[in-house]
């Protein structure tokens, strides 16, 4: 019986190609918009979820008043870090991470390679964040120790083993001196890292121990001696009010080079990516709602077209009733026809999505695939 319903529906749709194309086209465009919006939202919400303790990690920030402005500073002083680790209730681990910017990396006797993501990190990095180690020892305690990603290692060393190799790194990022005035850092690779996923807010190619001395305009200091981004792994995220109060008590006693301390704020790791975007989580929810509305409008359009064409089918329905068709059989034919149209529109929408996805990625700056 079901097979008969679909065969009759298929014959009827093939007899009216113009009407069928109108139905399928309108529904397919609506589904296409929904697919693209859904892929975008899922990609945004996937950021930083690869970290093992992602839901327990927060970034420490301070509000500082400078004149009439209140600034949200994410780089904080590392001096109270040991105290935070030792005696602040609810804090299981803490680490400091500082993105230093661009650099030039050179192995002996080879051309320099430009790096976009040079990072200095505390030895406790792996206690807080998940940075997958492909091979070697993830050691960042000794000055000059470094971890390198597989892609950068392949660029610098080809098929040779990078573990134990020494490279020179010249910092070219913000607040560094002219290249001819900078003494390159000599770092030894102790571990090989898997490349960070595309959905990671914390990008890195070369991670160097935070105790490594670097040249600044103020002289030679430890890389993390002047601060960085502090990340805390909390035992629970239910209520951080007491923790914020304790952090503010400590921060108030710390000397600061400029500005007046206002307060402390904690940003969940899972909000780092889109928390700074316009609207944040609310924008994603609005985007998903708009996608659902587009599909709803496409369905309403389909219903309106079907209603407008119902007069043409009155004769068909009458003939079927005369021939003995009951209400259930008539409903079965109409349902089969609707399911065929919807399935066809879905297939067309997927084909269109595959075709326009490269343009969509170029427009949004993403690397979304249909399998993601």
C-alpha positions in Angstrom: 0.0 0.0 0.0 2.7 2.5 0.9 4.6 1.7 -2.2 1.5 2.4 -4.2 1.0 5.8 -2.5 4.6 6.9 -3.4 4.4 5.6 -7.0 1.2 7.6 -7.5 2.7 10.7 -5.9 5.8 10.4 -8.0 3.8 10.1 -11.2 1.8 13.2 -10.3 4.8 15.3 -9.4 6.5 14.3 -12.7 3.4 15.4 -14.6 3.6 18.9 -13.2 7.3 19.8 -13.3 6.8 23.6 -12.9 4.7 23.2 -9.8 7.1 20.6 -8.4 10.1 22.8 -9.0 8.4 25.7 -7.3 7.6 23.6 -4.2 11.1 22.0 -4.1 13.0 25.2 -4.8 11.3 27.2 -2.1 11.7 24.5 0.5 15.3 23.8 -0.5 16.4 27.4 -0.2 14.9 27.6 3.3 16.6 24.4 4.3 19.9 25.6 2.8 19.8 28.7 5.0 19.0 26.6 8.0 21.8 24.1 7.3 24.4 26.9 6.9 23.2 28.7 10.1 23.2 25.4 12.0 26.7 24.6 10.9 27.9 28.0 11.9 26.3 27.8 15.4 27.7 24.3 16.0 31.2 25.4 14.9 31.0 28.4 17.3 29.8 26.4 20.2 32.5 23.8 19.6 35.3 26.2 20.5 37.6 25.1 23.3 35.6 22.0 24.2 38.6 19.8 23.4 40.0 20.8 26.8 39.5 18.0 29.4 38.4 20.4 32.1 36.9 23.0 29.8 33.8 23.6 32.0 35.9 24.2 35.1 38.5 26.6 33.6 38.2 30.4 33.8 40.4 33.3 32.8 41.3 35.9 35.4 40.8 39.5 34.5 40.9 42.9 36.2 39.0 46.1 35.8 41.2 49.2 36.0 40.1 52.8 35.9 42.3 55.1 33.9 40.9 58.7 34.0 37.3 58.4 33.0 37.6 55.0 31.3 37.3 51.6 32.8 39.5 49.0 31.1 39.0 45.2 31.2 42.6 43.9 31.4 43.1 40.2 30.7 46.9 40.3 31.4 47.5 40.1 35.1 50.6 40.1 37.3 52.1 36.7 37.9 53.4 37.5 41.4 50.4 36.2 43.3 50.2 33.0 41.2 51.9 30.7 43.8 49.6 32.1 46.5 46.5 31.4 44.3 47.7 27.8 43.8 48.3 27.2 47.5 45.6 28.6 49.6 42.6 29.9 47.6 39.6 27.6 48.2 38.0 26.2 45.1 41.1 26.6 42.9 42.6 23.2 41.9 45.3 24.5 39.6 46.5 27.8 38.0 48.8 28.7 35.1 49.9 31.6 33.0 49.8 31.8 29.2 51.1 34.7 27.2 50.7 35.0 23.4 53.8 36.9 22.3 52.8 37.4 18.6 55.0 36.8 15.6 58.6 35.6 15.5 61.3 34.2 13.2 62.5 30.6 13.9 65.7 29.4 12.4 67.5 26.1 12.6 71.3 26.0 12.1 72.2 26.5 8.5 68.7 27.0 7.3 66.4 29.9 6.3 64.3 31.6 8.9 60.6 30.6 9.1 57.9 33.1 10.2 55.8 32.1 13.1 52.5 33.7 13.9 51.9 32.2 17.3 54.8 32.3 19.7 53.6 31.6 23.2 55.3 31.7 26.6 53.7 29.4 29.3 54.1 28.4 32.9 55.2 24.9 33.8 51.7 24.1 35.1 50.2 24.6 31.7 49.2 20.9 31.4 47.4 21.0 34.8 44.9 23.4 33.5 44.6 23.2 29.8 44.7 20.3 27.4 47.6 20.6 25.0 48.0 17.2 23.3 51.6 16.0 23.2 52.4 13.8 20.2 55.9 12.8 21.3 58.6 13.8 23.8 58.4 15.3 27.2 56.1 18.3 27.9 58.7 20.1 30.0 58.4 23.9 30.5 60.2 24.3 33.8 63.7 25.1 32.6 64.6 28.3 30.8 64.9 27.7 27.1 62.7 24.6 27.0 60.3 24.6 24.1 57.4 22.6 22.6 56.8 22.7 18.9 53.7 21.7 16.8 54.0 18.9 14.2 53.3 21.3 11.3 56.1 23.8 12.3 58.4 20.9 13.0 57.8 19.6 9.5 58.6 23.0 8.1 61.8 23.5 10.0 63.2 19.9 10.1 61.4 18.1 7.3 61.4 14.4 8.2 64.2 14.7 10.7 63.5 14.2 14.4 63.0 17.6 16.1 63.3 16.3 19.7 66.5 17.6 21.3 67.2 20.1 18.5 68.0 23.7 19.2 66.6 26.6 17.2 67.0 30.4 17.3 63.8 32.4 17.8 63.7 36.2 17.1 60.7 37.9 18.5 59.0 40.3 16.1 55.8 41.0 17.8 54.4 44.0 19.7 56.8 45.9 21.9 60.0 44.2 20.6 63.0 46.0 19.4 64.3 46.4 15.9 65.5 43.1 14.5 69.1 44.1 14.3 69.0 45.0 18.0 67.5 41.8 19.3 69.5 38.8 20.4 67.7 35.6 19.3 66.4 33.2 21.9 68.1 29.8 21.8 65.5 27.2 22.7 65.7 23.4 22.9 62.8 21.3 21.7 61.7 18.8 24.3 58.3 17.8 23.0 56.3 17.6 19.8 52.7 18.9 20.0 49.7 18.0 17.9 48.4 21.0 16.0 45.7 22.9 17.9 42.2 22.2 16.5 40.6 24.9 14.4 38.1 25.5 17.2 40.7 26.6 19.7 40.8 30.1 21.1 44.3 29.6 22.2 46.6 29.3 19.2 50.2 28.2 19.3 53.0 27.0 17.1 55.9 27.2 19.5 55.5 27.2 23.3 58.5 28.4 25.3 59.1 28.1 29.0 57.9 31.3 30.8 61.2 31.4 32.8 63.2 32.1 29.6 64.9 35.5 29.7 63.8 37.9 27.0 64.8 41.4 26.0 62.3 44.2 26.5 62.6 48.0 26.6 63.1 47.7 30.3 66.0 45.3 30.1 66.2 41.5 30.3 63.4 39.8 32.3 61.8 36.4 32.5 59.2 36.1 29.7 56.3 35.9 32.2 58.0 38.2 34.7 55.7 41.1 33.7 52.5 39.1 33.7 50.3 37.2 31.3 46.8 35.6 31.0 46.1 33.7 34.2 43.9 30.6 33.9 42.3 28.8 36.9 40.9 25.3 37.1 38.1 25.5 39.6 36.6 22.6 41.6 33.1 23.9 40.8 31.6 26.7 38.7 28.3 26.9 40.6 29.2 30.0 42.6 32.4 32.0 42.2 31.4 35.0 44.3 33.5 34.1 47.3 36.5 33.4 45.1 36.2 36.7 43.3 36.1 38.5 46.7 39.3 36.7 47.8 41.0 37.5 44.5 40.0 41.2 44.8 41.5 41.3 48.3 44.8 40.1 47.0 44.8 42.3 43.9 44.1 45.5 45.9 47.4 45.0 47.7 49.4 44.6 44.5 51.3 47.6 43.2 50.3 48.5 39.6 52.1 50.8 37.2 49.0 52.7 36.1 45.4 53.1 36.8 43.2 52.5 39.8 42.0 48.9 40.6 38.3 48.5 40.3 37.6 44.7 40.6 38.2 41.2 39.4 36.1 39.2 36.8 36.3 35.6 35.7 35.6 34.6 32.1 34.7 30.9 31.5 37.0 29.3 29.0 34.0 28.2 26.9 33.1 31.9 26.4 36.5 33.2 25.4 35.9 32.9 21.6 32.4 34.3 21.2 32.2 36.1 24.5 34.2 39.0 23.0 32.1 38.9 19.8 29.1 41.2 19.3 26.3 39.9 21.4 28.2 36.7 22.4 25.9 33.8 23.3 22.8 35.9 22.7 23.9 36.5 19.1 24.3 32.7 18.5 20.8 32.1 20.0 19.3 34.8 17.8 21.1 33.4 14.8 19.7 29.9 15.5 16.2 31.4 16.0 16.4 33.2 12.7 17.4 29.9 11.0 14.3 28.2 12.4 12.1 31.1 11.3 13.5 30.8 7.7 12.5 27.1 7.7 9.1 28.0 9.1 8.6 30.6 6.4 9.5 28.1 3.8 6.9 25.6 5.2 4.3 28.4 5.3 5.1 29.2 1.7 4.7 25.5 0.8 1.4 25.4 2.6 0.1 28.5 0.8 1.1 27.1 -2.6 -0.6 23.8 -1.8 -3.7 25.6 -0.7 -3.8 27.8 -3.9 -3.5 24.6 -6.0 -6.1 22.7 -4.1 -8.9 23.8 -6.4 -7.2 22.0 -9.3 -7.3 18.8 -7.2 -11.0 18.9 -6.4 -11.9 16.9 -9.5 -9.1 14.4 -8.8 -10.4 13.9 -5.2 -14.0 13.6 -6.5 -13.1 10.9 -9.0 -11.2 8.9 -6.4 -14.1 9.0 -4.0 -16.5 7.8 -6.8 -14.0 4.9 -7.4 -14.2 4.0 -3.8 -11.2 5.7 -2.2 -11.7 6.4 1.5 -10.5 9.3 3.6 -7.5 7.3 4.8 -6.4 6.5 1.3 -6.7 10.1 0.1 -4.7 11.3 3.1 -2.1 8.6 2.4 -1.6 10.0 -1.2 -1.3 13.6 0.0 1.2 12.6 2.8 3.3 10.5 0.4 3.4 13.5 -2.0 4.5 15.8 0.8 7.2 13.4 2.0 8.6 13.1 -1.5 8.7 16.8 -1.9 10.4 17.3 1.5 12.9 14.6 0.8 13.8 15.9 -2.6 14.1 19.4 -1.1 16.4 18.1 1.6 18.7 16.4 -1.0 18.8 19.5 -3.1 19.5 21.7 0.0 22.5 19.4 0.9 23.8 19.5 -2.6 23.6 23.3 -2.6 25.2 23.5 0.8 28.2 21.4 -0.4 28.5 23.8 -3.4 28.3 27.1 -1.5 30.2 26.0 1.6 33.6 27.2 0.2 32.1 30.7 -0.4 30.5 30.6 3.0 33.8 29.7 4.7 35.6 32.5 2.8 32.9 35.0 4.0 32.9 33.8 7.6 36.6 33.0 7.9 35.9 29.4 9.0 36.8 25.9 7.8 33.4 24.2 8.2 32.7 20.9 6.5 29.4 19.0 6.1 30.9 16.3 8.3 31.9 18.6 11.1 
